[in-house]
Amino acid sequence: MPPKKKNIDFEQSLSTLESLVNRMEQGDMTLEESLQSFEAGIALTRECQARLAAAEQQVNKLIEDQGNITLQTFDAETGDDE
């Protein structure tokens, strides 16, 4: 079985992504550097999204385990629970 990649924590991944975006916004990169940064940014975005989805599932499981707390949908546009 191949060894697992060492996971970087969410905050570090997000910080790295922000740094990449800032560098790209400066416009000082070559086309090749921009493409490599974009590819790395996409990978970091997917990793962050996966970690957020896993955290949401964990929270939902904890809420279900409590039994007396119910889930409510959240309307992201209005910021209200329904």
C-alpha positions in Angstrom: 0.0 0.0 0.0 1.5 3.4 -1.0 2.2 5.8 1.9 -0.5 8.5 2.4 0.4 12.1 1.5 1.0 14.3 4.5 -2.1 16.4 4.9 -1.6 20.1 5.4 -4.2 21.8 7.6 -7.1 23.8 6.1 -5.8 27.2 7.3 -2.4 26.6 5.7 -4.0 25.5 2.4 -6.2 28.6 2.4 -3.2 30.8 3.2 -1.2 29.3 0.4 -4.1 29.8 -2.0 -4.4 33.4 -1.0 -0.7 33.9 -1.6 -1.0 32.4 -5.0 -3.9 34.7 -5.9 -2.0 37.7 -4.7 1.0 36.9 -6.8 -1.1 36.3 -9.9 -3.0 39.5 -9.4 0.3 41.5 -9.4 0.8 40.4 -13.1 4.5 39.9 -12.8 4.5 36.2 -13.6 5.3 34.6 -16.9 2.6 32.7 -18.7 4.2 29.4 -17.6 4.4 30.5 -14.0 0.8 31.7 -14.2 -0.4 28.4 -15.5 1.5 26.5 -12.8 0.1 28.8 -10.1 -3.4 28.4 -11.5 -3.1 24.6 -11.5 -1.8 24.7 -7.9 -4.6 27.0 -7.0 -7.2 24.7 -8.5 -5.8 21.8 -6.5 -5.8 23.8 -3.3 -9.4 25.0 -3.9 -10.5 21.4 -4.4 -8.7 20.3 -1.3 -10.2 23.1 0.8 -13.7 22.3 -0.6 -13.3 18.6 0.3 -12.1 19.5 3.8 -15.1 21.8 4.3 -17.5 19.1 3.1 -16.0 16.6 5.5 -16.3 19.1 8.4 -19.9 19.7 7.5 -20.6 16.0 7.5 -18.9 15.6 10.9 -21.0 18.5 12.3 -24.2 17.0 10.9 -23.3 13.6 12.4 -22.6 15.2 15.8 -26.0 17.0 15.6 -27.8 13.8 14.7 -26.1 12.0 17.6 -27.5 14.6 20.0 -31.0 13.7 19.1 -32.6 16.8 20.5 -31.2 19.2 18.0 -32.7 19.5 14.5 -31.0 20.6 11.3 -32.5 23.6 9.5 -31.7 24.8 6.0 -29.7 27.9 5.6 -30.5 30.4 2.9 -27.0 31.8 1.9 -28.6 34.7 -0.1 -30.5 36.1 2.8 -28.4 34.7 5.7 -31.5 33.4 7.4 -32.4 30.0 8.7 -35.7 28.6 7.4 
